[in-house]
Amino acid sequence: MTFESQKSSYTVVSTMFSGEANCCYMARLSDDMGGRSFSIVAVKDHDAIRTLMEAESKIANIENSQLVDSFSYGNDYLLVFPYRQERPLESFFVGEALTLSEIEEIGTNFLLTCMTASLPYPVLYLILEQGQINISKDGGIYLSYAIDLKDLDLRKTERDCTVKCAQILREMLSTKADEKNISYELISRKSDNNSYSNFTELYRDLRIAAMPVEKRGILVRIKSFFVRNADTIFGILFWVCLILGIIALVMLLSHVVWGNVPIIRWFINTFKTIGTESLLQ
């Protein structure tokens, strides 16, 4: 499937989501299939289309906007964003392996990402509600766009998004609730009362209550390294085990067929004679 706009031609590589109100695709430029990837949100719902078209001009004119392209295609309205491999926060955030100050720093990155997303608040709320939040290996935060617009509520405002962000921050900070965690106590209390009305207020509370950065001990750094690189480490271990398994299988088959293992026999025979002297004499 290919979508043509005035700017570019996009060829769909895979479907990330398909629903009644919209579909989401991962695509690449038709003339550069080995290049960068894009997320395409194809909107079918008329109310959602009207809302997004009204907001599109604001998004496109904002510096560093994530919106790459937007255009109508048949009866659908398409929004194009950069695509980045998903690393869901709920799966890859391991608070137990981090210090409180590191969690607060990740929380700050999360909040700044939401504040600078340049998205209509109803759409941003859906992204937060549907868990389209990702964390990179260095603690950076980025958003995904494979959302279901069926649940789009046009009444959602900055206040709703801020309250949702506060709830997510509280959950992140709860992994250190047994420590002297002022930020957790403050955000929990105000979150329970739905006291936050804007991002600035939540950001101020997080920065004021944040612990000073402390140097981590060697054991904590080692544990953090293994947690961050668990997928790579397990991948290496898998291939090592696979190679060792193949070697063991070859040795077993050699023993069954020849009664011994030729490789081992060759290795031993090389040491029976050193120079012109035989070790068997």
C-alpha positions in Angstrom: 0.0 0.0 0.0 1.3 3.4 -0.9 0.1 6.9 0.2 0.9 9.9 -2.0 1.2 13.5 -0.6 2.4 16.7 -2.2 5.7 16.2 -0.3 6.4 12.5 -0.6 5.3 9.0 -1.4 5.1 6.6 1.6 5.1 2.8 1.2 3.5 0.8 4.1 5.8 -1.8 5.6 3.6 -3.1 8.4 0.3 -2.3 10.1 0.7 -1.4 13.8 -3.0 -1.0 14.6 -6.3 -1.2 12.8 -9.6 0.0 14.3 -12.9 1.6 13.5 -11.8 5.2 13.9 -8.3 4.9 12.5 -5.4 2.7 11.4 -1.7 3.1 12.2 1.1 2.1 9.8 4.9 1.9 9.8 6.1 3.2 6.4 9.1 4.3 4.5 9.7 6.7 1.6 8.9 4.8 -1.6 12.2 6.0 -3.2 14.3 5.1 -0.1 13.0 1.8 1.4 16.2 1.4 3.3 16.0 4.8 4.9 14.2 6.3 7.9 10.8 5.0 9.0 7.6 6.9 9.7 4.4 6.3 11.7 1.3 7.1 9.7 -2.0 7.7 11.5 -4.8 7.3 9.0 -7.9 8.8 10.5 -11.4 7.7 9.4 -13.6 9.2 12.1 -15.1 12.6 10.9 -15.1 14.3 14.4 -11.4 13.2 14.9 -10.5 14.5 11.4 -12.1 17.9 12.1 -10.2 18.2 15.4 -6.9 17.2 14.0 -7.2 19.4 10.9 -7.9 22.4 13.2 -4.8 21.6 15.3 -2.6 20.7 12.4 -1.7 24.2 11.4 -0.6 25.0 14.9 1.5 21.8 15.1 3.2 22.3 11.8 4.3 25.9 12.6 5.9 25.0 15.9 9.7 24.7 15.9 10.9 21.1 16.2 7.4 19.8 15.7 7.2 16.0 15.4 4.7 16.3 12.6 6.4 15.4 9.3 3.5 15.5 6.9 -0.3 15.7 6.8 -2.7 15.2 3.9 -6.0 13.8 2.8 -6.2 10.5 1.1 -9.6 9.4 -0.2 -11.9 9.8 2.8 -9.1 9.6 5.3 -6.9 12.2 6.9 -3.3 11.1 7.4 -0.7 12.4 9.9 2.9 11.4 9.5 5.4 11.3 12.4 8.9 9.9 12.8 9.0 6.2 13.7 11.3 4.8 16.4 11.4 1.3 17.7 9.1 0.9 20.7 10.6 0.3 24.1 7.5 0.7 26.3 8.1 2.5 29.6 5.9 -0.1 31.4 8.2 -2.9 30.2 11.7 -1.4 30.3 11.6 0.9 33.3 13.1 -1.0 36.3 13.0 1.4 39.2 14.7 -1.1 41.6 17.9 -0.8 39.6 18.0 3.0 39.7 18.6 5.6 42.4 15.9 8.0 43.4 17.6 10.9 41.7 17.9 8.9 38.5 14.1 8.1 38.6 13.4 11.8 39.1 15.6 12.7 36.2 13.7 10.2 33.9 10.5 11.6 35.3 11.6 15.1 34.3 12.5 13.9 30.8 9.0 12.3 30.6 7.3 15.5 31.6 9.3 17.7 29.3 8.5 15.3 26.4 4.8 15.8 27.1 5.1 19.5 27.5 6.9 19.9 24.1 4.9 17.3 22.2 2.9 20.0 20.3 -0.1 17.7 20.1 -3.8 18.5 20.7 -4.6 17.7 24.4 -7.2 15.0 23.5 -4.6 13.2 21.4 -1.8 13.5 24.0 -4.2 12.2 26.6 -4.9 9.1 24.5 -1.1 8.5 24.1 -0.7 8.7 27.9 -3.8 6.6 28.6 -2.9 3.9 26.0 0.7 3.6 27.2 2.5 4.9 24.1 5.4 6.1 26.2 8.9 4.7 25.5 12.2 4.9 27.3 15.6 4.7 25.6 18.6 3.0 27.2 20.0 6.3 28.3 16.8 7.3 30.1 15.4 9.5 27.3 11.6 9.5 26.8 9.8 9.5 23.4 6.2 8.9 22.3 4.6 6.4 19.9 1.5 7.1 17.8 -0.2 3.7 17.4 -3.3 4.9 19.2 -6.9 4.0 18.9 -8.9 7.2 18.2 -12.2 5.5 19.0 -11.8 6.6 22.5 -10.8 10.2 21.6 -12.6 12.6 24.0 -12.5 16.1 22.6 -13.2 17.6 26.1 -9.8 16.6 27.4 -7.7 19.6 28.3 -4.2 20.3 29.7 -5.5 19.7 33.1 -6.5 16.1 32.3 -3.1 15.4 30.6 -1.3 16.9 33.6 -3.3 14.7 36.1 -2.5 11.6 34.0 1.2 12.5 33.9 1.2 13.0 37.7 -0.3 9.5 38.1 2.4 8.0 35.9 5.1 9.9 37.8 3.7 8.6 41.1 3.9 5.1 39.9 7.5 5.5 38.8 8.5 7.1 42.1 6.6 4.5 44.1 9.6 2.1 43.6 11.5 4.2 46.1 8.5 4.9 48.4 10.4 3.4 51.4 13.1 6.0 51.1 13.0 9.7 52.0 11.1 10.4 48.9 9.7 14.0 49.1 8.7 14.1 45.4 6.7 10.9 45.7 4.8 12.2 48.8 4.1 15.6 47.3 3.0 14.3 43.9 0.9 11.5 45.4 -0.9 13.9 47.7 -1.7 16.4 45.0 -2.5 13.7 42.4 -5.0 12.1 44.8 -6.8 15.4 45.0 -6.5 16.1 41.3 -4.9 19.4 42.3 -2.7 19.8 39.2 -4.1 22.2 36.5 -1.1 22.6 34.2 2.2 21.1 33.3 4.2 24.0 34.7 2.9 23.3 38.2 3.7 19.6 38.1 7.2 20.4 36.7 7.9 22.9 39.4 6.9 20.4 42.2 9.1 17.7 40.7 12.1 19.9 40.4 11.7 21.5 43.8 11.2 18.2 45.6 13.9 16.3 43.6 16.8 14.8 45.5 20.3 16.1 44.7 22.2 13.8 42.3 24.3 11.3 44.2 27.2 9.3 42.9 26.1 5.6 42.7 28.0 2.8 44.3 29.9 0.2 42.2 27.3 -2.5 42.9 24.4 -0.3 41.9 26.2 0.7 38.7 26.9 -2.9 37.8 23.3 -3.9 38.5 22.0 -1.0 36.4 24.3 -2.0 33.5 23.0 -5.5 33.4 19.4 -4.3 33.7 19.8 -1.7 30.8 21.6 -4.2 28.6 19.6 -7.4 29.5 18.3 -7.9 26.0 21.8 -7.7 24.5 23.4 -9.9 27.1 20.7 -12.6 26.8 21.1 -12.4 23.0 24.9 -13.1 23.3 24.3 -15.9 25.8 21.8 -17.5 23.5 24.2 -17.6 20.6 27.1 -18.9 22.8 24.8 -21.7 24.1 23.7 -22.5 20.6 27.3 -22.8 19.3 28.3 -24.9 22.3 25.2 -27.1 21.8 26.2 -27.7 18.1 29.8 -28.6 19.1 28.5 -31.0 21.7 26.1 -32.6 19.1 29.0 -33.0 16.6 31.2 -34.6 19.2 28.4 -37.0 20.2 27.7 -38.0 16.6 31.5 -38.5 16.0 31.7 -40.8 19.0 28.7 -42.8 17.8 30.0 -43.2 14.2 33.8 -43.5 14.7 34.0 -44.7 18.3 35.9 -41.6 19.3 36.1 -37.9 18.6 38.5 -37.2 15.6 39.1 -33.6 16.7 40.2 -34.7 20.2 42.3 -37.5 18.7 44.0 -35.1 16.4 44.7 -32.7 19.3 46.2 -35.5 21.4 48.3 -36.9 18.6 50.0 -33.5 18.0 51.6 -33.8 21.5 52.8 -37.4 21.1 55.8 -36.2 19.1 57.8 -33.1 19.9 60.5 -32.4 17.4 62.1 -35.7 16.6 61.3 -37.3 20.0 58.3 -39.4 20.6 56.7 -39.1 24.0 55.5 -42.7 23.8 59.1 -44.2 24.2 
